[in-house]
Amino acid sequence: MSYAIVDAHHASAAERRRMATLLLSTSYLEYCSAANKLRLHCVDLQQRLNIEPFLDHARLLADDARRLAGFCIAAPRCELARVETERPYRDEMQALDDAYEAFVGAHTTDQDWFVASLAIEPHERGRGLFHSLFDDSVARARHAGCARVVLAVWESNAALALYRRKGMRTLARFDVAWPLFFDRLALLALPLGDSA
């Protein structure tokens, strides 16, 4: 079976829904999304907040039958910051959201290539597809002239080891979520050297 990486701006409604479902399963977003102010189902909320607004910065990995195998949302941080999004999480989640934004802002630059999401379908894992999506993102970062690739990953996530094998190193740790999730976010960076 072969796979291709394509821009996501023409993703079907089913693909967008699956992207939101997959995103929800790879983080603590279900907890954060529960009892949201818009009263949306958690998947609907994540599709509205973290998929739809970022489709211009998303790439899909699909098999030759056009079945979604994974996706990546990434761009220079300054471009991602310009995307307008809502903040409908319940009140107690706002402080955590604000703290995360401040943490990322303190340790990154506008010119960093920021990987906001990278997820592989569970049944597709172990086939090297992570490497295809990650390497595509690194190539796009180089093409954009970014000096480094940056992302945040939960320390309990198995993907942390994959990112480390790709040469990413820890910039900082986000401890604010520990009392809630008993987990920390590692902010990782991969210097690209001469990105021209």
N, C-alpha and C positions, 0 to 999 in steps of 0.2 A: 504494500500500500504506500502511496506517496502522499506528501503533505505540501501545502502551499501557504505562504503568509500573504495576506491581502489587507488592504485598508478596510477599516470597519464602517466607514461612513454610509455604506450601502447595506449594512447588516440587516437581515430580516428581523421581523418582530420576534420570532422564535429564538433567533440567535441572541438578540439583545436580552431577552428574558433569561436565557441560559447563562449569559455572561453575569447577570445580576445574581442568579442562584449560585453560580460558582464563586463569585466574589464573597457572597455571604458565608459560604462554607469554609473559607480560608482565613477567617479572622473572627474577631469578637463582635462583628457588626450586628449579629442577631440580637445580642443583649442590648447594644446601643440603640437599635431600631425599635425595640419593643415599646409600646405605649407612646409612639411618636405623636407629635402635635397634629399631623395631617391624618392620623388614624388609618394609615395605609398598612397593608400587609408588608412584612419585612422585605420580601423580594421586590415588591412594587416600589417601596421607598428607595432601595439601593439602585434600582434601575433608574429612577427619577433623579437621584442625587449623584451617583457615581459612575453611571454608564452613559445615559443619554447626553449629558452636557459635554462629555469628553470623547465622543465618537470621532471627531477630527484628529484626535491624538491616539487612537486605538488601532491595533492590528489584530486580525484574527488568524489563527492557525487552523486550517481545515483540511480534511482528507479529500481524496479525489472524488468522493461522493458529496462534497460540500458539507460534511458534518463537522461541527465545531469540535476541535480538539483542545483549544486553549485560546488565550488572548493576552495582550499586553497593552497597557495604557502608559505612555511615556512621552515626554517632551521637555524642552528646556523649562526649568521651574518658573521662569517669568511668564511663559505662555500658559502653563497650567494655572498660575495665579490669576490670570485675566479671565478665566472661565467663571461666570457667575453661577453660584449654586445657593440653594436654600439652606437653612439651618433649623430643621424642624424636630431635631431630637428633643427628648424631654429635658426639662430644666437642669437636672443634676448631671446630664451628659455634656452640657455646654462648657463647663469649666475644663473638663478633660479635653474636649475638642480644641478649645482655646490654647491650652497648655501644649498640645501636640503641634499646633500651628506655630506657636512661639519657638518650640524646640527645633522644628525643621528650619525655621527662619534664622535661628541663631547659628546653625551648623552648616548651612548651605548657601550658595550664591544664586543669583538669578540666572546665571549662565550654566549652572549644573544641569545635566540631563537627569531628570527625576523620573524614576519608574514608580508610578503611583499604584499600579496593579500588574501582577503577572501570575496567571493561574493556568494550570493544566487540568483537564478533565481527569477524575480519579482513574477511570478505566483506560486512560491513555498514558498514564505515568509509567516510567521505567523503559520508555522507548527512545529516549534522547530528545524528546520534543521540547523540554525545558531549554536545552542548549540552543535549539533552533530559534526560539523566541528571544532568548537572552542575547544571543549573538546578533540577531537582527536589530535589537534595540541598541547594542553597542555600535554597530555599523551606522545606524541612524544618528547616534550621538556624535560620532566622528564627522559625519557628513555635515552636521549642524555646527561644527566647530567647538563643541563643548569639551572642556578640559577633563571632566570626570563624570562617571555615572554614579548616581546616589539613589538609595532606596532604604526603606524601613521594613524590617521583618521581625516578627515575634521570635524571641529566643527559643521558644518551645516548638517552633515550626521546623519540620524536616528540611525545608528549603534553605535554611540558614547554612547548612553544610554544603549545599550545592553552590550557593553564592560565594562561600569561602574558597571552594575549589576553583571558582572562576577568577580568583585573585582579589576579591573584595575584602576590605579590612574595616574594622569598626572605627567610626568617627566618634560616636557618643552613644549613651544608653538613655532611654526614656523610662524613668522609674515611676512616674506619676500614676500610671495605671496599675502598679503592683497591688495596692490594697483591694482593687476590684477584680482583677483577673489572675493574680499570682503569676504574672508574666511581665517581661520587659521587652520593649522594642529596641532592637539594635539598629542604629543608623549606619549603613555601610557605604563605602565609597570605593570606586575603581578608577584610579588615575589613568587617563588615556594617553598621556605623553603628548607628542606632536599630533594634534587632532586635525591638522590642515590636510 
